[in-house]
Amino acid sequence: MLPLAADYFIFVFISAIGAIQVGASYGKLKGIFFFPSIIISRLVGGLSVLIGIVWFYATKHRNINDTEGGIDANDQALWFFLGVTAALIFTFVITSISHKKLSGKSQINFELGIQNLKHSTYFFAIKNNIIFRTKKWWK
Amino acid sequence: MVEIDQKLFIWINSFAGKSSIVDNLASILCSDHFFPVLLSLLLLGLWFGADTLKNRLRSQKCVFMAFLGLAIANLNVALINFIFFRDRPFNNHEVTLLFYEPTDSSFPSNAIAATTALACGVWIANKRLGSISFIAVLIFGFIRVFSGIHYPIDILGGLMIGILSTLVARYIIKLLDPIIMKIIKVGRILILA
């Protein structure tokens, strides 16, 4: 049986994947969409948040005092951060592998940050960023 | 004032324990995780959600403000609890309790102060989503009273601390703007901001 902190991490991970998809759909960041359609990304994102909540609350009793095995505010913040980080890594890896068509077709402007994900995948953008900065550094 | 607060608590809490469906729903909604996580996820969505560079920068600064506001709110609650302790309702009244028995001070509500700070951050970034967030915080506050964990004044205290903490956070973020811009610039290099 997983401790509450591990369950909380999974809950945040699943829900954060959904929140990123919903956010990306409003920001039109096609490079990190799981699905090509904005509406489907939004729906699947919302569903993912819902699945996280339902899974977390339907499987066990979650109102536990932190003195009796619950998680205190500091640990909650830590596990939330780790869950979101894992969700970001998962999203970047999966979408970079699945959207190869987006790679190599656009110019990267490094001043724009995640705006670049409107036209390219995360790996493509970060790879070109590293190449650009290395060349600039050698000059 | 305290008498009215206690009478109001007893009246609201008297509706608990009447329906298992309502009680189960309330025990989920009043949990330490539900609303805080939802509001934090909303801020995560806002980080990615703006469609122009200008709006994105504004949203991202609001995310910094919200989390700084949350930290200041927690600090303020800890400081108040250091000098003032109020018993929980279940210590002094016959209560239908739908939650575990917290041992910290009832006033002000830490959970409400924290979620209010998050909602304020959302509101500054996006008025429509912010209004929804404030409604969520009010529901959270009502359910905390319904579940027997807080008196209504604890909720009001939490709301006020959350709002004041965000105002302080807003001022600090303005002062620290060059540092925040540097953090965002590093985030842009890593394609994260």
Contacts between the chains, C-beta under 8 A, distances in Angstrom:
chain1	res1	chain2	res2	distance
A	8	B	33	6.7
A	11	B	33	7.5
A	11	B	37	7.3
A	12	B	37	6.5
A	15	B	37	6.8
A	15	B	41	5.7
A	16	B	41	6.4
A	16	B	44	6.1
A	18	B	41	7.8
A	19	B	41	4.1
A	19	B	42	7.4
A	19	B	44	4.7
A	19	B	45	4.6
A	20	B	44	6.6
A	20	B	45	7.4
A	20	B	48	6.1
A	22	B	45	5.2
A	22	B	49	7.6
A	23	B	44	6.6
A	23	B	45	3.6
A	23	B	46	6.7
A	23	B	47	6.5
A	23	B	48	3.3
A	23	B	49	4.1
A	24	B	48	5.1
A	24	B	49	7.8
A	26	B	45	7.5
A	26	B	48	7.7
A	26	B	49	4.0
A	26	B	50	7.5
A	26	B	51	6.8
A	27	B	48	5.0
A	27	B	49	5.1
A	27	B	50	5.9
A	27	B	51	5.5
A	27	B	56	7.2
A	28	B	51	5.6
A	29	B	48	6.2
A	32	B	48	7.8
A	49	B	41	6.5
A	53	B	34	7.4
A	56	B	33	7.4
A	57	B	28	5.0
A	57	B	31	7.7
A	57	B	34	7.6
A	62	B	28	7.8
A	62	B	31	5.7
A	62	B	33	6.5
A	63	B	27	6.0
A	63	B	30	7.8
A	63	B	31	5.3
A	63	B	32	7.6
A	63	B	99	5.4
A	63	B	100	5.4
A	64	B	100	6.4
A	65	B	100	4.4
A	65	B	101	7.1
A	65	B	102	6.6
A	65	B	103	7.5
A	67	B	103	6.8
A	68	B	100	7.3
A	70	B	32	7.4
A	70	B	100	7.7
A	71	B	32	8.0
A	73	B	74	6.7
A	73	B	110	7.6
A	73	B	114	7.7
A	76	B	32	7.1
A	76	B	33	7.2
A	76	B	36	7.4
A	80	B	37	7.0
A	80	B	40	6.2
A	84	B	44	6.2
A	88	B	192	7.7
A	110	B	188	6.9
A	110	B	189	6.4
A	111	B	188	6.7
A	112	B	53	6.3
A	112	B	188	7.0
A	113	B	56	7.9
A	113	B	184	7.7
A	113	B	187	6.2
A	113	B	188	3.1
A	113	B	189	7.7
A	113	B	191	6.0
A	113	B	192	7.2
A	113	B	193	4.9
A	114	B	48	6.7
A	114	B	56	7.4
A	114	B	188	7.6
A	114	B	191	5.8
A	114	B	192	6.7
A	114	B	193	6.4
A	115	B	53	5.7
A	115	B	56	7.0
A	116	B	191	6.1
A	117	B	191	6.8
A	122	B	191	6.0
A	125	B	191	4.8
A	126	B	190	7.2
A	126	B	191	5.5
A	129	B	189	6.6
A	129	B	191	6.8
A	133	B	189	7.7
